Amino acid sequence: MDDSSLRPRHALSQNFLADVEVLERILEAAAPSPGDRILEIGPGLGILTGGLLGAGAAVTAVELDSRLAARLGERFGAELQAGRAEGSVDQAPGSLRLIEGDALDQDLVHLVPPPYDVVANLPYHITSPILHALLGEEPRPRRLVLMVQREVAERIAARPGAMSYLSVFVQYHAAARVLFRVSREAFEPAPEVESAVIELEPQNGSGRGRVALDPEQEDDFWRLVQAGFRERRKMLRNVLARQLPVDEPRLQAALESAGIAPDRRPQTLAVEEWIALHRALRP
């Protein structure tokens, strides 16, 4: 990059995608159609933004860095003008709405009218809170195609035996899969970690044939899951007895009712088993 004022800022997890083949694979996975509403978080220099606009999508992009927001304004002046002309609700195909600010300060699920998709190369240090913001309440995106750190991608899509709190949270709300890995050399400058592109398809807690919890039950459910993962390598009968205000006989009975052996570890439980345990523990 020849403009020293646009040197990536490590504190903002800025590593700019520079590989056109990777860009094409992301666009193929996202499959934007003319008029599709798309939310992009962290557009950076606009390589993905340009691809989405070129496909005719109506893009809303959130950029924290004022230097990059200014560059995006210069690069996509006509598209921004089209976005302003149509307004924020009926955004024209191929138009751009640019929001300069911290994505964590935005009401993300209300920035774009539904139905909408999220396509983004997420700043890696805010991946978890962004996923909580996008999946934790309605209206959820129709679909998300995201570049994230490879280890995080694998944790999100983990199977029982390697689950984490993030795995349970995402998989409760969405079907998750890793689409492909991305090498360090695809970025400028090359980051210290590998990346991966994931696809999430929200399912409102009722995927794979399970019945979703009522909204008022979800707070208790997440307290249970958090309690389990505070000591993720300990046996459930021990960690939950320490972390929850539940006596041992009641806990033992709940585990038996849910079909969960008391000596299993939290990372071995599937989402459905956590739901079954939560229901067994309810008064």
C-alpha positions as CSV (number, residue, x, y, z in Angstrom):
1,M,0.0,0.0,0.0
2,D,1.5,3.2,-1.1
3,D,-0.5,5.6,1.1
4,S,1.3,5.8,4.5
5,S,-1.8,7.3,6.0
6,L,-3.7,4.1,5.4
7,R,-1.3,1.7,7.1
8,P,-3.2,-1.0,8.9
9,R,-3.8,-0.4,12.6
10,H,-2.9,-3.5,14.7
11,A,-5.1,-2.2,17.6
12,L,-8.1,-2.4,15.3
13,S,-7.3,-5.9,13.9
14,Q,-6.7,-4.4,10.5
15,N,-5.4,-6.8,7.9
16,F,-6.7,-6.0,4.5
17,L,-7.8,-8.8,2.1
18,A,-5.7,-8.5,-1.1
19,D,-6.2,-11.9,-2.8
20,V,-8.7,-11.7,-5.6
21,E,-9.3,-15.4,-5.7
22,V,-10.3,-15.4,-2.0
23,L,-12.6,-12.4,-2.7
24,E,-14.3,-14.4,-5.6
25,R,-14.8,-17.4,-3.3
26,I,-16.4,-15.2,-0.7
27,L,-18.7,-13.6,-3.3
28,E,-19.6,-17.0,-4.7
29,A,-20.5,-18.2,-1.2
30,A,-22.5,-15.1,-0.4
31,A,-24.2,-15.2,-3.8
32,P,-25.6,-11.6,-3.7
33,S,-28.4,-10.8,-6.1
34,P,-29.4,-7.3,-7.3
35,G,-31.4,-5.5,-4.6
36,D,-30.3,-7.9,-1.8
37,R,-29.8,-5.9,1.5
38,I,-26.4,-6.7,2.9
39,L,-24.7,-5.5,6.1
40,E,-20.9,-5.3,6.0
41,I,-18.9,-4.8,9.2
42,G,-15.4,-3.5,8.8
43,P,-15.2,-2.8,5.0
44,G,-11.6,-1.5,5.3
45,L,-10.3,-0.5,1.8
46,G,-13.5,-1.7,0.2
47,I,-12.4,-4.8,-1.8
48,L,-15.4,-6.8,-0.6
49,T,-17.7,-3.8,-0.7
50,G,-16.9,-3.3,-4.3
51,G,-17.7,-6.9,-5.1
52,L,-21.0,-6.7,-3.4
53,L,-22.0,-3.5,-5.1
54,G,-20.9,-4.9,-8.4
55,A,-23.4,-7.7,-8.0
56,G,-26.1,-5.2,-7.4
57,A,-26.5,-5.5,-3.6
58,A,-27.7,-2.6,-1.5
59,V,-24.9,-2.4,1.0
60,T,-24.8,-0.8,4.5
61,A,-21.2,-0.8,5.7
62,V,-20.0,0.1,9.2
63,E,-16.5,1.4,9.5
64,L,-14.8,2.6,12.7
65,D,-11.6,4.1,11.2
66,S,-12.2,7.6,9.9
67,R,-9.3,7.3,7.5
68,L,-10.9,4.3,5.8
69,A,-14.3,5.8,5.9
70,A,-13.0,8.8,4.0
71,R,-11.3,6.6,1.5
72,L,-14.5,4.6,1.0
73,G,-16.3,7.9,0.4
74,E,-13.9,8.8,-2.3
75,R,-13.9,5.4,-4.0
76,F,-17.7,4.9,-3.9
77,G,-19.0,8.4,-4.2
78,A,-21.6,7.6,-6.8
79,E,-22.8,4.6,-4.9
80,L,-23.1,6.6,-1.7
81,Q,-25.0,9.3,-3.6
82,A,-27.4,6.6,-4.8
83,G,-27.9,5.4,-1.3
84,R,-28.7,8.8,0.1
85,A,-31.1,9.5,-2.8
86,E,-33.2,6.4,-2.1
87,G,-33.1,6.7,1.7
88,S,-32.3,4.1,4.4
89,V,-35.3,1.8,3.9
90,D,-35.7,1.5,0.1
91,Q,-32.0,1.5,-0.8
92,A,-31.4,1.1,-4.5
93,P,-29.6,-1.9,-6.0
94,G,-25.9,-1.2,-6.2
95,S,-26.0,1.6,-3.7
96,L,-24.0,2.1,-0.5
97,R,-24.9,3.5,2.9
98,L,-21.8,4.2,5.0
99,I,-22.0,4.5,8.8
100,E,-18.8,5.8,10.5
101,G,-18.6,4.4,14.0
102,D,-18.0,1.5,16.2
103,A,-20.1,-1.6,15.2
104,L,-20.4,-2.5,18.9
105,D,-22.2,0.8,19.5
106,Q,-24.7,0.2,16.7
107,D,-28.1,-1.5,17.0
108,L,-26.9,-3.9,14.3
109,V,-30.1,-6.0,13.8
110,H,-32.1,-2.8,13.1
111,L,-29.6,-1.1,10.8
112,V,-31.0,-2.8,7.7
113,P,-34.6,-3.7,7.1
114,P,-35.2,-7.5,7.0
115,P,-34.7,-9.6,5.1
116,Y,-31.0,-9.0,5.1
117,D,-27.7,-10.9,5.0
118,V,-24.4,-10.1,6.6
119,V,-21.2,-10.5,4.6
120,A,-18.0,-9.3,6.2
121,N,-14.3,-9.8,6.9
122,L,-14.9,-9.2,10.7
123,P,-12.2,-7.5,12.8
124,Y,-11.0,-10.5,14.7
125,H,-11.0,-8.9,18.2
126,I,-14.7,-8.2,18.1
127,T,-16.0,-11.5,16.5
128,S,-17.7,-12.8,19.6
129,P,-19.6,-9.7,20.6
130,I,-20.6,-9.1,17.0
131,L,-22.1,-12.6,16.8
132,H,-23.9,-12.1,20.1
133,A,-25.4,-8.8,18.8
134,L,-26.4,-10.3,15.4
135,L,-27.9,-13.6,16.7
136,G,-29.1,-12.7,20.2
137,E,-32.3,-10.9,19.1
138,E,-34.7,-10.4,16.3
139,P,-34.7,-9.6,13.4
140,R,-31.8,-11.9,12.8
141,P,-30.0,-11.9,9.4
142,R,-31.3,-14.4,6.9
143,R,-27.7,-15.6,6.4
144,L,-24.1,-14.7,7.4
145,V,-21.0,-15.3,5.4
146,L,-18.0,-14.2,7.6
147,M,-14.2,-14.2,7.5
148,V,-13.0,-14.9,11.0
149,Q,-9.8,-16.3,12.7
150,R,-9.5,-20.0,11.8
151,E,-9.5,-21.2,15.4
152,V,-12.6,-19.2,16.1
153,A,-14.3,-20.6,13.0
154,E,-13.5,-24.2,14.2
155,R,-14.8,-23.4,17.6
156,I,-18.1,-21.9,16.3
157,A,-18.7,-25.0,14.1
158,A,-17.3,-27.5,16.7
159,R,-19.0,-30.9,17.3
160,P,-19.5,-32.4,20.8
161,G,-16.2,-33.2,22.3
162,A,-14.8,-29.8,21.4
163,M,-17.7,-27.5,22.3
164,S,-17.4,-24.1,24.0
165,Y,-19.8,-21.5,25.2
166,L,-19.5,-19.7,21.8
167,S,-20.2,-23.0,20.0
168,V,-23.4,-23.6,22.0
169,F,-24.5,-20.0,21.6
170,V,-24.0,-19.9,17.8
171,Q,-25.4,-23.4,17.2
172,Y,-28.5,-22.7,19.3
173,H,-29.3,-19.8,17.0
174,A,-27.9,-21.0,13.7
175,A,-26.6,-23.9,11.6
176,A,-22.9,-23.3,11.3
177,R,-20.2,-24.7,8.9
178,V,-16.7,-23.8,7.8
179,L,-16.6,-23.1,4.1
180,F,-12.9,-22.8,3.5
181,R,-9.6,-21.7,5.0
182,V,-7.7,-18.6,4.0
183,S,-3.9,-18.4,4.3
184,R,-2.0,-15.5,5.9
185,E,-0.7,-14.5,2.5
186,A,-4.1,-13.5,1.3
187,F,-3.9,-10.3,3.5
188,E,-1.7,-7.2,3.5
189,P,0.0,-7.2,5.9
190,A,0.0,-11.0,6.6
191,P,-1.6,-11.6,10.1
192,E,-0.1,-13.9,12.6
193,V,-3.0,-16.4,12.4
194,E,-4.8,-18.2,9.6
195,S,-8.4,-17.3,8.7
196,A,-11.5,-19.1,7.6
197,V,-14.8,-18.3,6.0
198,I,-17.9,-19.6,7.8
199,E,-21.6,-19.7,6.9
200,L,-24.3,-19.3,9.5
201,E,-28.0,-19.8,8.8
202,P,-30.1,-18.6,11.7
203,Q,-32.9,-20.9,12.8
204,N,-34.4,-19.2,15.8
205,G,-33.4,-21.9,18.3
206,S,-35.6,-24.5,16.7
207,G,-33.2,-26.2,14.3
208,R,-32.6,-29.9,13.8
209,G,-36.2,-30.7,15.0
210,R,-35.8,-29.3,18.5
211,V,-38.3,-27.1,20.1
212,A,-37.0,-23.6,20.9
213,L,-37.1,-22.3,24.5
214,D,-39.5,-19.5,25.3
215,P,-37.7,-16.1,25.5
216,E,-38.3,-15.8,29.2
217,Q,-36.5,-19.2,29.7
218,E,-33.4,-18.3,27.6
219,D,-31.8,-16.2,30.4
220,D,-31.8,-19.2,32.7
221,F,-30.6,-21.4,29.9
222,W,-27.6,-19.2,29.2
223,R,-26.8,-19.0,32.9
224,L,-26.7,-22.8,33.0
225,V,-24.4,-23.0,29.9
226,Q,-22.1,-20.3,31.3
227,A,-21.9,-22.2,34.6
228,G,-20.9,-25.3,32.9
229,F,-18.1,-23.7,30.9
230,R,-16.5,-21.9,33.8
231,E,-14.8,-25.2,34.4
232,R,-15.0,-26.9,31.1
233,R,-12.7,-29.8,31.8
234,K,-14.4,-30.8,35.0
235,M,-17.1,-33.4,35.4
236,L,-20.6,-31.9,35.1
237,R,-21.8,-33.2,38.5
238,N,-18.9,-31.3,40.1
239,V,-18.8,-28.1,38.2
240,L,-22.6,-27.5,38.2
241,A,-22.8,-28.4,41.9
242,R,-20.3,-25.6,42.6
243,Q,-21.6,-23.1,40.1
244,L,-25.4,-23.4,40.5
245,P,-27.7,-23.0,43.5
246,V,-28.9,-26.6,43.1
247,D,-28.6,-29.3,45.7
248,E,-26.8,-32.5,44.6
249,P,-29.8,-34.9,44.6
250,R,-31.8,-32.5,42.3
251,L,-28.8,-32.2,40.0
252,Q,-28.2,-35.9,39.9
253,A,-31.9,-36.4,39.1
254,A,-31.8,-33.8,36.3
255,L,-28.8,-35.3,34.7
256,E,-30.4,-38.7,34.7
257,S,-33.7,-37.3,33.3
258,A,-31.8,-35.6,30.5
259,G,-29.9,-38.8,29.7
260,I,-26.5,-37.3,30.6
261,A,-23.9,-39.2,32.5
262,P,-22.7,-37.2,35.5
263,D,-19.0,-37.7,34.7
264,R,-19.2,-36.1,31.3
265,R,-17.4,-32.8,30.6
266,P,-19.2,-29.7,29.4
267,Q,-17.4,-29.7,26.0
268,T,-19.0,-33.1,25.2
269,L,-22.6,-31.9,25.3
270,A,-24.5,-31.0,22.2
271,V,-26.9,-28.1,22.2
272,E,-29.9,-30.4,22.5
273,E,-28.4,-32.0,25.6
274,W,-28.0,-28.6,27.2
275,I,-31.6,-27.8,26.5
276,A,-32.7,-31.1,27.9
277,L,-30.7,-30.5,31.1
278,H,-32.2,-27.0,31.4
279,R,-35.7,-28.4,31.2
280,A,-34.9,-31.1,33.7
281,L,-33.7,-28.5,36.2
282,R,-36.7,-26.3,35.9
283,P,-39.1,-26.4,38.9
